[in-house]
């Protein structure tokens, strides 16, 4: 079990559904991240939060909406997704902007 | 645009063999290079190499950074089945928020045959 917990582990949703992914870190870190991992592609950074403030939005479609209520929790709200959004969504945290990332086990998302 | 290329894409060896994984990079204002191991889902951190720390070792794993050649290698000696995983390389430039600009490679899939 890692210090970063993600729920749910698996999610199947239709294109008209609304769902949320949850991430919690128990490491006392100050930064949290959402990454997308698709087959045969490098990890893609979606969002970064530092001390609950969003640092960067890497041109992510608006159907993905992040929320960081405090330094331990991070959410990714999903709505009207497309089949190409099917992927493994990984949450990570780090002590600061330059420390190694600690990843959660991810949510395997399938959009039908 | 920063770039990381890992080779080989996949590798199959027998238990006990020694393997070398490669990572080449192009980055403006290099700060660090990181190696991660991804067995099933969560990548786990292995090493971070910087200009002041170009060689790291932990048990059977070791890594070297060659700043002149813009590359790094990850060596695993006396491989075990538990070493089977995807090994990811990432580079970070000097920036206001370093991890924001972290660039990952596609990884090397290593399979160890008993």
HADDOCK unambig.tbl for C-alpha pairs under 7 A between the chains (distance, minus, plus):
assign (segid A and resid 40 and name CA) (segid B and resid 106 and name CA) 6.31 0.50 0.50
assign (segid A and resid 41 and name CA) (segid B and resid 106 and name CA) 5.57 0.50 0.50
assign (segid A and resid 42 and name CA) (segid B and resid 104 and name CA) 5.56 0.50 0.50
assign (segid A and resid 42 and name CA) (segid B and resid 105 and name CA) 5.35 0.50 0.50
assign (segid A and resid 42 and name CA) (segid B and resid 106 and name CA) 4.45 0.50 0.50
assign (segid A and resid 43 and name CA) (segid B and resid 104 and name CA) 5.95 0.50 0.50
assign (segid A and resid 48 and name CA) (segid B and resid 100 and name CA) 6.84 0.50 0.50
assign (segid A and resid 97 and name CA) (segid B and resid 97 and name CA) 5.02 0.50 0.50
assign (segid A and resid 97 and name CA) (segid B and resid 98 and name CA) 5.34 0.50 0.50
assign (segid A and resid 97 and name CA) (segid B and resid 99 and name CA) 5.47 0.50 0.50
assign (segid A and resid 98 and name CA) (segid B and resid 98 and name CA) 5.17 0.50 0.50
assign (segid A and resid 98 and name CA) (segid B and resid 99 and name CA) 5.72 0.50 0.50
assign (segid A and resid 100 and name CA) (segid B and resid 45 and name CA) 6.91 0.50 0.50
assign (segid A and resid 102 and name CA) (segid B and resid 44 and name CA) 6.75 0.50 0.50
assign (segid A and resid 103 and name CA) (segid B and resid 42 and name CA) 5.43 0.50 0.50
assign (segid A and resid 103 and name CA) (segid B and resid 43 and name CA) 5.99 0.50 0.50
assign (segid A and resid 103 and name CA) (segid B and resid 44 and name CA) 6.84 0.50 0.50
assign (segid A and resid 104 and name CA) (segid B and resid 42 and name CA) 5.33 0.50 0.50
assign (segid A and resid 105 and name CA) (segid B and resid 41 and name CA) 5.01 0.50 0.50
assign (segid A and resid 105 and name CA) (segid B and resid 42 and name CA) 4.31 0.50 0.50
assign (segid A and resid 106 and name CA) (segid B and resid 41 and name CA) 6.27 0.50 0.50
assign (segid A and resid 106 and name CA) (segid B and resid 42 and name CA) 6.62 0.50 0.50
